[in-house]
Amino acid sequence: MGALAISAAAVLLLLSLLHVESRKGTVKSSSVIGCDYFQGSWVYDDSGDSPLYQTPNCPFIEKEFDCLKNGRPDTDYLKYRWKPTRCDLPRFNGRDFLRKLKGQSIMFVGDSLSLNQWQSLTCMLHTSVPEANYTLVRTGGLSTFTFPSYNVKVMFSRNAFLVDIVSTSRGPVLKLDSIEGGKLWKGIDVLVFNSWHWWLHTGRKQPWKFIEEGNKTYNDMDRLVGYEKGLNTWARWIDTNVNPSGTRVFFQGVSPDHNKGGDWGEASAKNCEGQTKPVEGARYPAGPHPAELVVERVLRGMSKPVYLLNITVLSQLRKDGHPSVYGHGGHRDMDCSHWCLPGVPDTWNQLLYAAITARIQPN
């Protein structure tokens, strides 16, 4: 009887995947008996299983993510598979994903990195069920991809800061303690949030003129400080408005850029241009991303469960995965922030699939 009890306990442990719990001041990863799905390395896989889709089969993919169509000459970046150190990542099954989400909605909320992940997932699902009809409707900053036969909506809401930017007579104001945009998130079954890159913008790309918190107005502030204040406002909204029995909340983690070769130990590289292979091994030379440390700190202070898809390290290792000069065709710009599709966001969605289909609940 004791042996049977031990065996049952082992099975339960095997089912506890990817859960990051923010409760009682902790952020922890549940794992498969000592396996952390977010720690590992990229392995070359020429078996034919990668990539999971071809962009010509997904005409809705944004042009700037379709690196092959834009002339990228190398293809090895398509053949790397994420291998956790002590286990294997479950293979993505789009039909299973749609069945388990039948009658539900999933919404990605964030900047163009959320768009990157949303586009990846919609293509992965469409490729899995090519016979299923779909509709794609874009209204303002909201895009809705629907599979009517499964009654599943996969949505993207463009919201770079999560907190509000308000037009005033003085110009646009970034309000660190206001989150009216949250009204759109109510009633969604699965929410996947992301925010970071726009907090860094200055000059013409900066969408606000002032920062406001309470009755204080600032011309500027340390961007990491502002980011943490904004995330704390988001965290309070989640703690106040989300019922975990009806809505599961994920935070995507911070997607890194590769604009400085010294970060991965190649001082002669100005940026990601010409990179064709990942960083070897499981450690990124530049160490932890400071914004990811902020995310983890905020999640530790929350009372409601949030699942951290900690994609930062595995993405840091993929210096080869960006469009670079192949974001729009020709050599008109350099993009070391977004990701080619197929590519790294497909792995983010494999992790999301594993978390959602495991039906993990907080302790």
Secondary structure, DSSP 4 states (H G I P E B T S, - for coil): -HHHHHHHHHHHHHH--S-EEEETTEEEE--BTTB-TTSEEEEE--SS--SS--GGG-TTS-GGG-TTTTT----GGGGEEEEETTS-PPPP-HHHHHHHTTT-EEEEEESHHHHHHHHHHHHHHHHHSTTS--EEEEETTEEEEEETTTTEEEEEEE-SSSSEEE--TT--EEETT--GGGGGGTT-SEEEE---GGGG--GGG---SEEEETTEEES---HHHHHHHHHHHHHHHHHHH--TTT-EEEE--PPP----GGGGT-TT--SSTT--SPPSSS--TT-S-HHHHHHHHHHHT-SS--EE---HHHHHT-TT-S-BTTSSSTTS--BSSS--SSSHHHHHHHHHHHHHHTT----
